Amino acid sequence: MPTRIKDFYELVYEVVACVPKGKVTTYGAIAEYLGQKGSARLVGWALNAVHQHRTDIPAHRVVNRNGLLTGKHHFPNPNQMQQLLENEKIKVVDNQIINFEKHFWNPVIELRNH
């Protein structure tokens, strides 16, 4: 993997590690925070790769812009993402976070002074 992509992945992991329990963010919000607006898919690829070598990154807290659990198939068990979110008191129905706006954590706002 090229160094620049590897470095980008590490930046993604740093942001995801900041997402508090009971909150979620989106691939696009992370990309925007990192100055790569339009690179939501690259953020998704980074999170797909995280399972191979890191267990401390709460990838289950990252969903698509509509609050859908689009990354659930990258977990060892396809129900694991929903289970982890529900353990944090986030209700999920049909792979959709209920009251998504209430649970949304925006790194552009929350990390702007970092």
N, C-alpha and C positions, 0 to 999 in steps of 0.2 A: 504494500500500500504506500503510495507517495507520502512523503513527509507532511506536505501541506494538508492533505486530507486527514492524516493521522492527527495532526495538531487541531484541525477543526473538530474532529470527533471528541478530543479531550475537552475542548471548550464547551461542546454540547453537554458532556457529562458533568462539567462544573455547574452549568446552569440547572440541569435536571436535579442535581444533588441539593439545590437550594429550594426546590418546590416543597412547601410544607405539607405535612400530613393533612388529609382532608381537602386538599386543593389539587387542581389539575391545570396543565397548560397545554399549548398546542405546538405542533411541529413548526408552524408558521411564525408563532410568537417567539420561539427560540431563535429561528433563523433571523427574524427582524432584529432581535436584541443583539445578535452577533454581527450585525451589519451585512447580512446576506439575504435580505428580503427576496423571496422567490425561490429559496433553497430548502423549502420544507421537506422535500423528498430526501435530500442529503441528510437532514436531521433524522429522518426515519431510518435511513441506512445506518447511521451511527448508532441508533438505539437498537437496531436489529443485531449489530455486531457486539454490543455491550454484553450480551448474555454469554458470549464465548470466553470472556476474561475478567469480568467484574460482576460482583454480586451486591455491591454497595450503592448502585445507582437505581433509584426508584422509577424505572422506565414505565411502570404501570400508570404513572401520573401524567403521561403525555398522550394526548388524543388528537383527533383531527379537529378542524375548525368548527365542526358542528357538534362536537362532543361525542363522536362515535369512537368505539374501541377498535379502530382499524388495525392496531398493532397486536391484537390478541393472539394471532396465529404464530407469533414469534416467541411466545412463552412455551415452556415445556408442556403445559396443559392449556388448551384454548380457553378454559374457564378461569384460569389463574388470575388474569388481569382483572376481571370483574370481581373475583373473590377478594383480591387485595384492596381494591377500591371500596368495596362494601365493608371490609374490616376497618376502613377509615371513615365510615359513616357516609359514604357517597352512594346514593341509590342509582342502580343501573337497570334499565328495562330494555330488552331487545337490543343490547349492545349500545344503548344510548344513555348518557348521563342525564338524570333528571335534575332540573334546575341548574343546567350547565353554567349559566352566567353567575350564579351564586358561588360556585366552586372554582371559577376561573381565576387563575393567578397569572398576571401578566409580567413577565420579566422585564419588559421595556419600562414599566412603571416601578416595579418592586426593587429592581437592581440598578436603577439609573444612577445612583451615587456610588456604585462600586467600580 
